[in-house]
């Protein structure tokens, strides 16, 4: 059971995400996180497709658990395991709820936390530019990152975790470029 999906491809992961998540903003969040994860994997010598899928699927249970952080991640883990998805992806999805599972130092977990949190700040920065993400600059991100009240949901300390692997400046430009590339999917210009 589940053998067909053991080798789940990015497109299937994306379709599954859209089946489970109906809210447009949440879909955009997952697509953004995935794009950043893919770029991070290339930069860090990891598997881009695997990290992209981890980003796509990380909030898969969000609407099902209705924001219940005591179940978030755990339910997603089971949903993915039931579909034959391996521990490498499903485990990262489970662990990304650090409220339940604490801070992990595994590179994929550090990357997912950073991508998960910076994506919201970039979306918010694009909204300031009336949705023109191509007009958002790395300099803007640096400035907005320091303004704690801007995109307050972006947990800055989680973004900072990535500095174990690269300068914050590089992370900003890599993330911005990754999201600009998929701007049509995000409904941005
Ligand atoms: Fe997320």
Backbone and ligand atoms as CSV (ligand in chain L), in Angstrom:
chain,resi,resn,atom,element,x,y,z
A,1,UNK,N,N,0.853,-1.200,0.000
A,1,UNK,CA,C,0.000,0.000,0.000
A,1,UNK,C,C,0.887,1.249,0.000
A,2,UNK,N,N,0.589,2.153,-0.908
A,2,UNK,CA,C,1.331,3.404,-0.918
A,2,UNK,C,C,2.569,3.393,-1.784
A,3,UNK,N,N,2.878,2.250,-2.360
A,3,UNK,CA,C,4.080,2.143,-3.179
A,3,UNK,C,C,4.122,3.141,-4.336
A,4,UNK,N,N,2.960,3.368,-4.907
A,4,UNK,CA,C,2.886,4.274,-6.059
A,4,UNK,C,C,3.376,5.665,-5.670
A,5,UNK,N,N,3.058,6.025,-4.431
A,5,UNK,CA,C,3.397,7.388,-4.014
A,5,UNK,C,C,4.729,7.493,-3.274
A,6,UNK,N,N,5.411,6.392,-3.123
A,6,UNK,CA,C,6.712,6.458,-2.462
A,6,UNK,C,C,7.621,7.406,-3.239
A,7,UNK,N,N,7.493,7.323,-4.567
A,7,UNK,CA,C,8.284,8.199,-5.408
A,7,UNK,C,C,7.477,9.404,-5.850
A,8,UNK,N,N,6.748,9.944,-4.928
A,8,UNK,CA,C,5.909,11.089,-5.243
A,8,UNK,C,C,6.755,12.214,-5.849
A,9,UNK,N,N,6.218,12.787,-6.889
A,9,UNK,CA,C,6.931,13.867,-7.547
A,9,UNK,C,C,6.394,15.216,-7.091
A,10,UNK,N,N,7.152,16.231,-7.435
A,10,UNK,CA,C,6.782,17.580,-7.027
A,10,UNK,C,C,5.350,17.945,-7.423
A,11,UNK,N,N,4.975,17.594,-8.650
A,11,UNK,CA,C,3.629,17.949,-9.116
A,11,UNK,C,C,2.535,17.268,-8.295
A,12,UNK,N,N,2.811,16.020,-7.906
A,12,UNK,CA,C,1.836,15.296,-7.085
A,12,UNK,C,C,1.750,15.921,-5.694
A,13,UNK,N,N,2.904,16.323,-5.187
A,13,UNK,CA,C,2.938,16.956,-3.868
A,13,UNK,C,C,2.150,18.258,-3.904
A,14,UNK,N,N,2.307,18.971,-4.996
A,14,UNK,CA,C,1.597,20.232,-5.161
A,14,UNK,C,C,0.080,20.004,-5.244
A,15,UNK,N,N,-0.307,18.963,-5.988
A,15,UNK,CA,C,-1.733,18.636,-6.120
A,15,UNK,C,C,-2.309,18.232,-4.760
A,16,UNK,N,N,-1.533,17.450,-4.008
A,16,UNK,CA,C,-1.990,17.026,-2.678
A,16,UNK,C,C,-2.153,18.238,-1.756
A,17,UNK,N,N,-1.206,19.144,-1.836
A,17,UNK,CA,C,-1.280,20.351,-1.014
A,17,UNK,C,C,-2.551,21.135,-1.336
A,18,UNK,N,N,-2.850,21.271,-2.640
A,18,UNK,CA,C,-4.034,22.034,-3.036
A,18,UNK,C,C,-5.339,21.316,-2.677
A,19,UNK,N,N,-5.287,19.996,-2.577
A,19,UNK,CA,C,-6.462,19.236,-2.157
A,19,UNK,C,C,-6.729,19.479,-0.670
A,20,UNK,N,N,-5.667,19.551,0.099
A,20,UNK,CA,C,-5.804,19.673,1.555
A,20,UNK,C,C,-5.963,21.116,2.029
A,21,UNK,N,N,-5.438,22.053,1.253
A,21,UNK,CA,C,-5.489,23.460,1.670
A,21,UNK,C,C,-6.274,24.275,0.647
A,22,UNK,N,N,-7.388,24.834,1.091
A,22,UNK,CA,C,-8.266,25.573,0.181
A,22,UNK,C,C,-8.000,27.074,0.199
A,23,UNK,N,N,-7.462,27.554,1.297
A,23,UNK,CA,C,-7.256,28.997,1.433
A,23,UNK,C,C,-6.092,29.442,0.542
A,24,UNK,N,N,-6.384,30.412,-0.296
A,24,UNK,CA,C,-5.393,30.880,-1.275
A,24,UNK,C,C,-4.097,31.370,-0.614
A,25,UNK,N,N,-4.230,32.091,0.475
A,25,UNK,CA,C,-3.032,32.640,1.125
A,25,UNK,C,C,-2.144,31.530,1.687
A,26,UNK,N,N,-2.780,30.467,2.133
A,26,UNK,CA,C,-2.028,29.337,2.682
A,26,UNK,C,C,-1.312,28.576,1.553
A,27,UNK,N,N,-2.009,28.448,0.428
A,27,UNK,CA,C,-1.370,27.812,-0.735
A,27,UNK,C,C,-0.153,28.622,-1.173
A,28,UNK,N,N,-0.319,29.924,-1.237
A,28,UNK,CA,C,0.799,30.798,-1.630
A,28,UNK,C,C,1.953,30.668,-0.648
A,29,UNK,N,N,1.601,30.571,0.618
A,29,UNK,CA,C,2.637,30.405,1.647
A,29,UNK,C,C,3.429,29.116,1.417
A,30,UNK,N,N,2.728,28.047,1.105
A,30,UNK,CA,C,3.404,26.754,0.880
A,30,UNK,C,C,4.241,26.780,-0.398
A,31,UNK,N,N,3.719,27.396,-1.444
A,31,UNK,CA,C,4.477,27.500,-2.696
A,31,UNK,C,C,5.735,28.336,-2.478
A,32,UNK,N,N,5.606,29.405,-1.709
A,32,UNK,CA,C,6.755,30.277,-1.429
A,32,UNK,C,C,7.813,29.537,-0.619
A,33,UNK,N,N,7.370,28.860,0.418
A,33,UNK,CA,C,8.292,28.107,1.274
A,33,UNK,C,C,9.014,27.040,0.455
A,34,UNK,N,N,8.266,26.403,-0.446
A,34,UNK,CA,C,8.858,25.359,-1.301
A,34,UNK,C,C,9.917,25.931,-2.235
A,35,UNK,N,N,9.619,27.068,-2.830
A,35,UNK,CA,C,10.573,27.687,-3.767
A,35,UNK,C,C,11.863,28.065,-3.038
A,36,UNK,N,N,11.726,28.573,-1.834
A,36,UNK,CA,C,12.909,28.955,-1.044
A,36,UNK,C,C,13.686,27.698,-0.635
A,37,UNK,N,N,12.964,26.678,-0.232
A,37,UNK,CA,C,13.617,25.419,0.164
A,37,UNK,C,C,14.415,24.805,-0.984
A,38,UNK,N,N,13.854,24.864,-2.171
A,38,UNK,CA,C,14.534,24.318,-3.341
A,38,UNK,C,C,15.852,25.068,-3.583
A,39,UNK,N,N,15.777,26.377,-3.502
A,39,UNK,CA,C,16.983,27.193,-3.716
A,39,UNK,C,C,18.006,26.943,-2.607
A,40,UNK,N,N,17.526,26.791,-1.392
A,40,UNK,CA,C,18.438,26.521,-0.268
A,40,UNK,C,C,19.146,25.179,-0.446
A,41,UNK,N,N,18.402,24.181,-0.896
A,41,UNK,CA,C,19.005,22.856,-1.086
A,41,UNK,C,C,20.130,22.923,-2.115
A,42,UNK,N,N,19.889,23.641,-3.204
A,42,UNK,CA,C,20.935,23.788,-4.226
A,42,UNK,C,C,22.165,24.457,-3.627
A,43,UNK,N,N,21.931,25.475,-2.862
A,43,UNK,CA,C,23.026,26.228,-2.254
A,43,UNK,C,C,23.777,25.400,-1.206
A,44,UNK,N,N,23.060,24.527,-0.494
A,44,UNK,CA,C,23.642,23.802,0.641
A,44,UNK,C,C,24.058,22.375,0.293
A,45,UNK,N,N,23.985,22.040,-0.986
A,45,UNK,CA,C,24.404,20.706,-1.422
A,45,UNK,C,C,23.459,19.594,-1.008
A,46,UNK,N,N,22.182,19.946,-0.879
A,46,UNK,CA,C,21.173,18.950,-0.518
A,46,UNK,C,C,20.305,18.641,-1.746
A,47,UNK,N,N,19.290,17.812,-1.556
A,47,UNK,CA,C,18.440,17.384,-2.667
A,47,UNK,C,C,17.322,18.418,-2.926
A,48,UNK,N,N,17.419,19.173,-4.015
A,48,UNK,CA,C,16.433,20.240,-4.262
A,48,UNK,C,C,14.986,19.751,-4.344
A,49,UNK,N,N,14.783,18.617,-4.997
A,49,UNK,CA,C,13.411,18.145,-5.153
A,49,UNK,C,C,12.813,17.734,-3.801
A,50,UNK,N,N,13.636,17.077,-3.018
A,50,UNK,CA,C,13.161,16.636,-1.700
A,50,UNK,C,C,12.838,17.825,-0.781
A,51,UNK,N,N,13.698,18.805,-0.825
A,51,UNK,CA,C,13.462,19.979,0.027
A,51,UNK,C,C,12.284,20.801,-0.483
A,52,UNK,N,N,12.120,20.845,-1.790
A,52,UNK,CA,C,10.976,21.555,-2.366
A,52,UNK,C,C,9.678,20.886,-1.907
A,53,UNK,N,N,9.659,19.558,-1.948
A,53,UNK,CA,C,8.469,18.827,-1.524
A,53,UNK,C,C,8.198,19.003,-0.032
A,54,UNK,N,N,9.253,19.082,0.744
A,54,UNK,CA,C,9.095,19.318,2.181
A,54,UNK,C,C,8.415,20.678,2.406
A,55,UNK,N,N,8.847,21.655,1.636
A,55,UNK,CA,C,8.228,22.986,1.739
A,55,UNK,C,C,6.775,22.960,1.303
A,56,UNK,N,N,6.504,22.265,0.217
A,56,UNK,CA,C,5.132,22.179,-0.305
A,56,UNK,C,C,4.187,21.546,0.711
A,57,UNK,N,N,4.694,20.548,1.420
A,57,UNK,CA,C,3.830,19.728,2.278
A,57,UNK,C,C,3.856,20.105,3.761
A,58,UNK,N,N,4.688,21.073,4.129
A,58,UNK,CA,C,4.929,21.275,5.570
A,58,UNK,C,C,3.697,21.689,6.374
A,59,UNK,N,N,2.749,22.377,5.731
A,59,UNK,CA,C,1.543,22.805,6.457
A,59,UNK,C,C,0.305,22.032,6.008
A,60,UNK,N,N,0.513,20.850,5.484
A,60,UNK,CA,C,-0.546,20.055,4.866
A,60,UNK,C,C,-1.769,19.830,5.768
A,61,UNK,N,N,-1.545,19.793,7.075
A,61,UNK,CA,C,-2.655,19.527,8.011
A,61,UNK,C,C,-3.287,20.805,8.569
A,62,UNK,N,N,-2.826,21.941,8.122
A,62,UNK,CA,C,-3.198,23.193,8.790
A,62,UNK,C,C,-4.707,23.442,8.857
A,63,UNK,N,N,-5.398,23.213,7.748
A,63,UNK,CA,C,-6.854,23.441,7.757
A,63,UNK,C,C,-7.576,22.328,8.505
A,64,UNK,N,N,-7.046,21.130,8.429
A,64,UNK,CA,C,-7.652,19.993,9.121
A,64,UNK,C,C,-7.594,20.179,10.645
A,65,UNK,N,N,-6.476,20.630,11.155
A,65,UNK,CA,C,-6.361,20.788,12.612
A,65,UNK,C,C,-6.906,22.142,13.069
A,66,UNK,N,N,-7.285,22.985,12.098
A,66,UNK,CA,C,-7.889,24.275,12.438
A,66,UNK,C,C,-6.981,25.139,13.291
A,67,UNK,N,N,-5.700,25.084,13.005
A,67,UNK,CA,C,-4.760,25.932,13.740
A,67,UNK,C,C,-4.417,25.413,15.137
A,68,UNK,N,N,-4.854,24.201,15.472
A,68,UNK,CA,C,-4.529,23.629,16.785
A,68,UNK,C,C,-3.051,23.228,16.813
A,69,UNK,N,N,-2.258,24.037,17.480
A,69,UNK,CA,C,-0.813,23.814,17.476
A,69,UNK,C,C,-0.388,22.585,18.283
A,70,UNK,N,N,-1.328,22.032,19.044
A,70,UNK,CA,C,-1.005,20.790,19.754
A,70,UNK,C,C,-1.075,19.580,18.812
A,71,UNK,N,N,-1.703,19.785,17.652
A,71,UNK,CA,C,-1.839,18.681,16.689
A,71,UNK,C,C,-1.097,18.940,15.386
A,72,UNK,N,N,-0.798,20.228,15.125
A,72,UNK,CA,C,-0.124,20.619,13.878
A,72,UNK,C,C,1.216,19.891,13.746
A,73,UNK,N,N,1.443,19.354,12.578
A,73,UNK,CA,C,2.705,18.637,12.345
A,73,UNK,C,C,2.546,17.150,12.600
A,74,UNK,N,N,1.970,16.829,13.731
A,74,UNK,CA,C,1.744,15.419,14.074
A,74,UNK,C,C,0.726,14.805,13.107
A,75,UNK,N,N,-0.372,15.526,12.904
A,75,UNK,CA,C,-1.415,15.055,11.984
A,75,UNK,C,C,-0.867,15.025,10.558
A,76,UNK,N,N,-0.128,16.054,10.194
A,76,UNK,CA,C,0.474,16.108,8.859
A,76,UNK,C,C,1.410,14.941,8.629
A,77,UNK,N,N,2.177,14.637,9.644
A,77,UNK,CA,C,3.097,13.493,9.571
A,77,UNK,C,C,2.337,12.219,9.225
A,78,UNK,N,N,1.235,11.999,9.936
A,78,UNK,CA,C,0.451,10.771,9.701
A,78,UNK,C,C,-0.191,10.771,8.321
A,79,UNK,N,N,-0.689,11.937,7.893
A,79,UNK,CA,C,-1.296,12.042,6.549
A,79,UNK,C,C,-0.289,11.642,5.479
A,80,UNK,N,N,0.954,12.088,5.661
A,80,UNK,CA,C,1.984,11.809,4.653
A,80,UNK,C,C,2.448,10.362,4.720
A,81,UNK,N,N,2.590,9.854,5.922
A,81,UNK,CA,C,3.014,8.453,6.065
A,81,UNK,C,C,1.978,7.507,5.466
A,82,UNK,N,N,0.705,7.851,5.677
A,82,UNK,CA,C,-0.378,7.036,5.100
A,82,UNK,C,C,-0.292,6.992,3.582
A,83,UNK,N,N,0.276,8.032,3.002
A,83,UNK,CA,C,0.416,8.083,1.539
A,83,UNK,C,C,1.758,7.538,1.081
A,84,UNK,N,N,2.469,6.923,1.990
A,84,UNK,CA,C,3.721,6.267,1.627
A,84,UNK,C,C,4.924,7.193,1.513
A,85,UNK,N,N,4.767,8.406,1.994
A,85,UNK,CA,C,5.887,9.356,1.915
A,85,UNK,C,C,6.904,9.055,3.018
A,86,UNK,N,N,8.135,9.081,2.638
A,86,UNK,CA,C,9.214,8.667,3.528
A,86,UNK,C,C,9.446,9.565,4.721
A,87,UNK,N,N,10.202,9.020,5.639
A,87,UNK,CA,C,10.520,9.690,6.896
A,87,UNK,C,C,11.281,11.001,6.661
A,88,UNK,N,N,12.113,11.031,5.619
A,88,UNK,CA,C,12.915,12.236,5.382
A,88,UNK,C,C,12.038,13.474,5.216
A,89,UNK,N,N,10.957,13.332,4.457
A,89,UNK,CA,C,10.043,14.466,4.273
A,89,UNK,C,C,9.029,14.542,5.412
A,90,UNK,N,N,8.367,13.422,5.700
A,90,UNK,CA,C,7.313,13.422,6.728
A,90,UNK,C,C,7.870,13.828,8.098
A,91,UNK,N,N,9.069,13.356,8.403
A,91,UNK,CA,C,9.682,13.686,9.694
A,91,UNK,C,C,9.963,15.169,9.833
A,92,UNK,N,N,10.414,15.790,8.747
A,92,UNK,CA,C,10.685,17.233,8.779
A,92,UNK,C,C,9.385,18.018,8.950
A,93,UNK,N,N,8.319,17.528,8.321
A,93,UNK,CA,C,7.005,18.162,8.450
A,93,UNK,C,C,6.555,18.103,9.917
A,94,UNK,N,N,6.754,16.973,10.531
A,94,UNK,CA,C,6.391,16.784,11.942
A,94,UNK,C,C,7.210,17.720,12.834
A,95,UNK,N,N,8.517,17.700,12.643
A,95,UNK,CA,C,9.403,18.479,13.521
A,95,UNK,C,C,9.279,19.981,13.357
A,96,UNK,N,N,8.703,20.432,12.230
A,96,UNK,CA,C,8.708,21.887,12.023
A,96,UNK,C,C,7.815,22.610,13.027
A,97,UNK,N,N,6.923,21.886,13.709
A,97,UNK,CA,C,6.189,22.519,14.811
A,97,UNK,C,C,7.088,22.466,16.047
A,98,UNK,N,N,7.926,23.470,16.169
A,98,UNK,CA,C,8.911,23.479,17.255
A,98,UNK,C,C,8.268,23.666,18.630
A,99,UNK,N,N,7.010,24.127,18.655
A,99,UNK,CA,C,6.328,24.267,19.939
A,99,UNK,C,C,6.142,22.890,20.574
A,100,UNK,N,N,5.955,21.881,19.725
A,100,UNK,CA,C,5.793,20.508,20.214
A,100,UNK,C,C,7.103,19.745,20.270
A,101,UNK,N,N,7.950,19.986,19.286
A,101,UNK,CA,C,9.118,19.120,19.145
A,101,UNK,C,C,10.459,19.792,19.416
A,102,UNK,N,N,10.401,21.055,19.787
A,102,UNK,CA,C,11.635,21.750,20.139
A,102,UNK,C,C,12.470,22.111,18.916
A,103,UNK,N,N,13.612,22.705,19.172
A,103,UNK,CA,C,14.487,23.143,18.094
A,103,UNK,C,C,15.375,22.001,17.636
A,104,UNK,N,N,15.348,21.750,16.334
A,104,UNK,CA,C,16.234,20.734,15.769
A,104,UNK,C,C,17.367,21.441,15.028
A,105,UNK,N,N,18.538,20.860,15.091
A,105,UNK,CA,C,19.697,21.461,14.417
A,105,UNK,C,C,19.955,20.834,13.056
A,106,UNK,N,N,19.113,19.879,12.674
A,106,UNK,CA,C,19.246,19.233,11.367
A,106,UNK,C,C,19.119,20.319,10.283
A,107,UNK,N,N,20.027,20.332,9.294
A,107,UNK,CA,C,19.976,21.378,8.261
A,107,UNK,C,C,18.598,21.558,7.618
A,108,UNK,N,N,17.900,20.465,7.326
A,108,UNK,CA,C,16.595,20.615,6.679
A,108,UNK,C,C,15.599,21.318,7.608
A,109,UNK,N,N,15.725,21.085,8.903
A,109,UNK,CA,C,14.816,21.720,9.860
A,109,UNK,C,C,15.127,23.205,10.029
A,110,UNK,N,N,16.402,23.508,10.075
A,110,UNK,CA,C,16.824,24.910,10.184
A,110,UNK,C,C,16.366,25.672,8.934
A,111,UNK,N,N,16.556,25.052,7.778
A,111,UNK,CA,C,16.172,25.671,6.508
A,111,UNK,C,C,14.661,25.875,6.431
A,112,UNK,N,N,13.910,24.873,6.856
A,112,UNK,CA,C,12.446,24.971,6.796
A,112,UNK,C,C,11.939,26.083,7.714
A,113,UNK,N,N,12.513,26.196,8.895
A,113,UNK,CA,C,12.111,27.271,9.800
A,113,UNK,C,C,12.396,28.636,9.179
A,114,UNK,N,N,13.564,28.760,8.582
A,114,UNK,CA,C,13.945,30.044,7.985
A,114,UNK,C,C,13.044,30.382,6.798
A,115,UNK,N,N,12.820,29.389,5.926
A,115,UNK,CA,C,11.989,29.607,4.732
A,115,UNK,C,C,10.540,29.896,5.123
A,116,UNK,N,N,10.035,29.129,6.060
A,116,UNK,CA,C,8.666,29.271,6.556
A,116,UNK,C,C,8.433,30.700,7.060
A,117,UNK,N,N,9.423,31.235,7.748
A,117,UNK,CA,C,9.248,32.551,8.366
A,117,UNK,C,C,9.563,33.734,7.463
A,118,UNK,N,N,10.524,33.586,6.562
A,118,UNK,CA,C,10.845,34.734,5.690
A,118,UNK,C,C,9.795,34.914,4.608
A,119,UNK,N,N,9.124,33.833,4.196
A,119,UNK,CA,C,8.167,33.939,3.087
A,119,UNK,C,C,7.054,34.942,3.407
A,120,UNK,N,N,6.587,34.953,4.635
A,120,UNK,CA,C,5.521,35.884,5.024
A,120,UNK,C,C,5.978,37.330,4.972
A,121,UNK,N,N,7.220,37.551,5.353
A,121,UNK,CA,C,7.755,38.911,5.328
A,121,UNK,C,C,7.890,39.406,3.881
A,122,UNK,N,N,8.273,38.499,2.986
A,122,UNK,CA,C,8.426,38.889,1.576
A,122,UNK,C,C,7.057,39.162,0.943
A,123,UNK,N,N,6.067,38.329,1.286
A,123,UNK,CA,C,4.697,38.554,0.792
A,123,UNK,C,C,4.200,39.922,1.277
A,124,UNK,N,N,4.468,40.226,2.538
A,124,UNK,CA,C,4.033,41.509,3.107
A,124,UNK,C,C,4.757,42.677,2.426
A,125,UNK,N,N,6.025,42.489,2.127
A,125,UNK,CA,C,6.794,43.542,1.447
A,125,UNK,C,C,6.261,43.758,0.031
A,126,UNK,N,N,5.815,42.685,-0.617
A,126,UNK,CA,C,5.237,42.802,-1.963
A,126,UNK,C,C,3.890,43.520,-1.900
A,127,UNK,N,N,3.145,43.268,-0.836
A,127,UNK,CA,C,1.836,43.920,-0.674
A,127,UNK,C,C,1.998,45.442,-0.565
A,128,UNK,N,N,3.072,45.876,0.091
A,128,UNK,CA,C,3.362,47.308,0.199
A,128,UNK,C,C,3.568,47.912,-1.201
A,129,UNK,N,N,4.102,47.099,-2.098
A,129,UNK,CA,C,4.337,47.539,-3.491
A,129,UNK,C,C,3.162,47.145,-4.393
A,130,UNK,N,N,1.975,47.064,-3.832
A,130,UNK,CA,C,0.754,46.687,-4.581
A,130,UNK,C,C,0.918,45.368,-5.341
A,131,UNK,N,N,1.625,44.433,-4.728
A,131,UNK,CA,C,1.754,43.114,-5.335
A,131,UNK,C,C,2.877,42.978,-6.343
A,132,UNK,N,N,3.651,44.036,-6.502
A,132,UNK,CA,C,4.768,43.960,-7.462
A,132,UNK,C,C,6.031,43.459,-6.757
A,133,UNK,N,N,6.157,42.152,-6.703
A,133,UNK,CA,C,7.275,41.547,-5.969
A,133,UNK,C,C,8.616,41.850,-6.658
A,134,UNK,N,N,8.554,42.134,-7.954
A,134,UNK,CA,C,9.799,42.467,-8.665
A,134,UNK,C,C,10.361,43.815,-8.204
A,135,UNK,N,N,9.521,44.590,-7.534
A,135,UNK,CA,C,10.001,45.887,-7.036
A,135,UNK,C,C,10.532,45.806,-5.607
A,136,UNK,N,N,10.396,44.637,-5.005
A,136,UNK,CA,C,10.943,44.455,-3.651
A,136,UNK,C,C,12.449,44.208,-3.793
A,137,UNK,N,N,13.209,44.888,-2.989
A,137,UNK,CA,C,14.663,44.707,-3.056
A,137,UNK,C,C,15.178,44.050,-1.779
A,138,UNK,N,N,16.377,43.568,-1.898
A,138,UNK,CA,C,17.039,42.965,-0.743
A,138,UNK,C,C,17.206,43.996,0.377
A,139,UNK,N,N,17.453,45.237,-0.038
A,139,UNK,CA,C,17.612,46.335,0.919
A,139,UNK,C,C,16.312,46.542,1.710
A,140,UNK,N,N,15.181,46.471,1.001
A,140,UNK,CA,C,13.870,46.596,1.658
A,140,UNK,C,C,13.705,45.488,2.699
A,141,UNK,N,N,14.079,44.290,2.326
A,141,UNK,CA,C,13.921,43.157,3.246
A,141,UNK,C,C,14.756,43.356,4.503
A,142,UNK,N,N,15.974,43.816,4.314
A,142,UNK,CA,C,16.861,44.076,5.461
A,142,UNK,C,C,16.215,45.067,6.417
A,143,UNK,N,N,15.657,46.132,5.835
A,143,UNK,CA,C,15.036,47.179,6.629
A,143,UNK,C,C,13.792,46.646,7.347
A,144,UNK,N,N,12.941,45.943,6.608
A,144,UNK,CA,C,11.697,45.423,7.189
A,144,UNK,C,C,11.973,44.332,8.227
A,145,UNK,N,N,13.039,43.624,8.039
A,145,UNK,CA,C,13.401,42.570,8.989
A,145,UNK,C,C,13.697,43.178,10.367
A,146,UNK,N,N,14.269,44.369,10.347
A,146,UNK,CA,C,14.599,45.054,11.613
A,146,UNK,C,C,13.383,45.670,12.282
A,147,UNK,N,N,12.342,45.950,11.477
A,147,UNK,CA,C,11.102,46.506,12.032
A,147,UNK,C,C,10.235,45.362,12.540
A,148,UNK,N,N,10.316,45.119,13.827
A,148,UNK,CA,C,9.638,43.944,14.406
A,148,UNK,C,C,8.115,43.951,14.227
A,149,UNK,N,N,7.549,45.166,14.107
A,149,UNK,CA,C,6.094,45.250,13.967
A,149,UNK,C,C,5.637,44.905,12.557
A,150,UNK,N,N,6.567,44.961,11.592
A,150,UNK,CA,C,6.221,44.634,10.208
A,150,UNK,C,C,6.186,43.114,10.052
A,151,UNK,N,N,5.081,42.595,9.476
A,151,UNK,CA,C,4.920,41.143,9.345
A,151,UNK,C,C,5.321,40.485,10.663
A,152,UNK,N,N,4.599,40.860,11.717
A,152,UNK,CA,C,4.949,40.438,13.074
A,152,UNK,C,C,4.959,38.919,13.249
A,153,UNK,N,N,4.242,38.216,12.367
A,153,UNK,CA,C,4.208,36.751,12.440
A,153,UNK,C,C,5.522,36.101,12.013
A,154,UNK,N,N,6.360,36.868,11.368
A,154,UNK,CA,C,7.669,36.343,10.946
A,154,UNK,C,C,8.567,36.267,12.179
A,155,UNK,N,N,8.868,35.057,12.584
A,155,UNK,CA,C,9.703,34.879,13.787
A,155,UNK,C,C,11.166,35.048,13.377
A,156,UNK,N,N,11.659,36.232,13.690
A,156,UNK,CA,C,13.020,36.613,13.254
A,156,UNK,C,C,14.094,35.639,13.741
A,157,UNK,N,N,13.924,35.125,14.941
A,157,UNK,CA,C,14.962,34.236,15.498
A,157,UNK,C,C,15.055,32.930,14.699
A,158,UNK,N,N,13.909,32.543,14.081
A,158,UNK,CA,C,13.918,31.324,13.261
A,158,UNK,C,C,14.634,31.577,11.930
A,159,UNK,N,N,14.469,32.784,11.435
A,159,UNK,CA,C,15.182,33.155,10.204
A,159,UNK,C,C,16.688,33.168,10.486
A,160,UNK,N,N,17.052,33.692,11.641
A,160,UNK,CA,C,18.472,33.819,11.999
A,160,UNK,C,C,19.201,32.477,12.051
A,161,UNK,N,N,18.456,31.409,12.247
A,161,UNK,CA,C,19.067,30.079,12.289
A,161,UNK,C,C,19.890,29.767,11.037
A,162,UNK,N,N,19.483,30.339,9.930
A,162,UNK,CA,C,20.135,30.041,8.654
A,162,UNK,C,C,21.568,30.599,8.609
A,163,UNK,N,N,21.865,31.535,9.496
A,163,UNK,CA,C,23.203,32.148,9.479
A,163,UNK,C,C,24.295,31.146,9.861
A,164,UNK,N,N,23.891,29.964,10.298
A,164,UNK,CA,C,24.859,28.873,10.490
A,164,UNK,C,C,25.429,28.422,9.144
A,165,UNK,N,N,24.665,28.690,8.081
A,165,UNK,CA,C,25.053,28.203,6.760
A,165,UNK,C,C,25.410,29.299,5.758
A,166,UNK,N,N,24.878,30.491,5.964
A,166,UNK,CA,C,25.164,31.589,5.026
A,166,UNK,C,C,24.857,32.920,5.692
A,167,UNK,N,N,25.354,33.967,5.070
A,167,UNK,CA,C,25.069,35.315,5.563
A,167,UNK,C,C,23.578,35.597,5.376
A,168,UNK,N,N,23.048,36.408,6.263
A,168,UNK,CA,C,21.634,36.767,6.176
A,168,UNK,C,C,21.327,37.444,4.831
A,169,UNK,N,N,22.253,38.273,4.385
A,169,UNK,CA,C,22.095,38.980,3.111
A,169,UNK,C,C,21.916,37.989,1.957
A,170,UNK,N,N,22.705,36.966,1.961
A,170,UNK,CA,C,22.584,35.964,0.895
A,170,UNK,C,C,21.237,35.247,0.988
A,171,UNK,N,N,20.828,34.951,2.208
A,171,UNK,CA,C,19.535,34.279,2.390
A,171,UNK,C,C,18.389,35.154,1.878
A,172,UNK,N,N,18.447,36.443,2.163
A,172,UNK,CA,C,17.410,37.358,1.675
A,172,UNK,C,C,17.363,37.356,0.154
A,173,UNK,N,N,18.514,37.489,-0.480
A,173,UNK,CA,C,18.490,37.589,-1.950
A,173,UNK,C,C,18.092,36.267,-2.590
A,174,UNK,N,N,18.549,35.174,-2.016
A,174,UNK,CA,C,18.164,33.848,-2.528
A,174,UNK,C,C,16.644,33.635,-2.405
A,175,UNK,N,N,16.093,34.000,-1.265
A,175,UNK,CA,C,14.657,33.808,-1.013
A,175,UNK,C,C,13.825,34.703,-1.926
A,176,UNK,N,N,14.255,35.948,-2.039
A,176,UNK,CA,C,13.537,36.903,-2.882
A,176,UNK,C,C,13.536,36.433,-4.336
A,177,UNK,N,N,14.695,36.019,-4.822
A,177,UNK,CA,C,14.796,35.553,-6.216
A,177,UNK,C,C,13.916,34.324,-6.439
A,178,UNK,N,N,13.910,33.419,-5.470
A,178,UNK,CA,C,13.108,32.191,-5.603
A,178,UNK,C,C,11.621,32.521,-5.700
A,179,UNK,N,N,11.177,33.490,-4.907
A,179,UNK,CA,C,9.757,33.856,-4.941
A,179,UNK,C,C,9.410,34.702,-6.162
A,180,UNK,N,N,10.344,35.532,-6.588
A,180,UNK,CA,C,10.096,36.323,-7.804
A,180,UNK,C,C,9.920,35.399,-9.007
A,181,UNK,N,N,10.684,34.339,-9.013
A,181,UNK,CA,C,10.619,33.391,-10.127
A,181,UNK,C,C,9.242,32.740,-10.266
A,182,UNK,N,N,8.571,32.515,-9.157
A,182,UNK,CA,C,7.244,31.865,-9.214
A,182,UNK,C,C,6.124,32.883,-8.986
A,183,UNK,N,N,6.404,34.150,-9.259
A,183,UNK,CA,C,5.435,35.203,-8.929
A,183,UNK,C,C,4.061,34.980,-9.576
A,184,UNK,N,N,4.023,34.415,-10.772
A,184,UNK,CA,C,2.725,34.171,-11.428
A,184,UNK,C,C,1.886,33.195,-10.604
A,185,UNK,N,N,2.543,32.172,-10.060
A,185,UNK,CA,C,1.838,31.196,-9.221
A,185,UNK,C,C,1.334,31.829,-7.932
A,186,UNK,N,N,2.025,32.873,-7.506
A,186,UNK,CA,C,1.667,33.536,-6.256
A,186,UNK,C,C,0.647,34.644,-6.481
A,187,UNK,N,N,0.315,34.878,-7.753
A,187,UNK,CA,C,-0.630,35.953,-8.084
A,187,UNK,C,C,-0.007,37.321,-7.900
A,188,UNK,N,N,1.316,37.387,-8.029
A,188,UNK,CA,C,2.026,38.666,-7.878
A,188,UNK,C,C,2.626,39.087,-9.215
A,189,UNK,N,N,3.031,40.343,-9.279
A,189,UNK,CA,C,3.646,40.840,-10.524
A,189,UNK,C,C,5.146,41.053,-10.340
L,1,LIG,FE,FE,4.337,27.313,7.233
